């Protein structure tokens, strides 16, 4: 058994079987995380399926280098983040692309419009896309995947203290964007915590439409 931060990594046994050559175990891991990756990419790019596949291929190439210091889930989202930044850098066609400054809205992508199920969701997703991509990713992983500061620190290659500071700024920026758009009920704008509770409820998404083969 493998423990991370004192807790058993639920993917450890399946990962070990995959490393030993069990392809069924590999497909089990991919199916287990397909919906979570879809949520991560769907509000940031027009073709989330392509980036899901790119993430899976990167995992296949690097699985033997995974040392287990973090959970497999955290490692997976770190790879997904790298694939997203690579994709957006290629879209902008410049090495100067900065996820701490550039937003999805500035890249003129229509990401998110296809997955919004109602007007509240559409307003929330649109507001998130006005944040710098790093802030957007921090908030979405915290709200939708319930990742804490330690896990986010692994994914974003920061200290936990830096993550808490950046997440606090991201939540405040989202509240400001939602206030400007008028898309959230007044009660949700009373505090960052109130907005988080509303956003977690409003952003509940259906399962991804496809599964990997």
Secondary structure by P-SEA (a helix, b strand, c coil): ccccccccccaaaaaaaaaaccaaaaaaaaaacaaaaaaacccccccaaaaaaaaaaaaaaccccccccccaaaaaaaaaaaaaaaaaaaaaccccccccccccccccccccccccccaaaaaaaaaaaaccaaaaaaaaaaacccccaaaaaaaacccaaaaaaaaaaaaaaaaaaaaaaccccccccccaaaaaaaaaaaacccccccccc
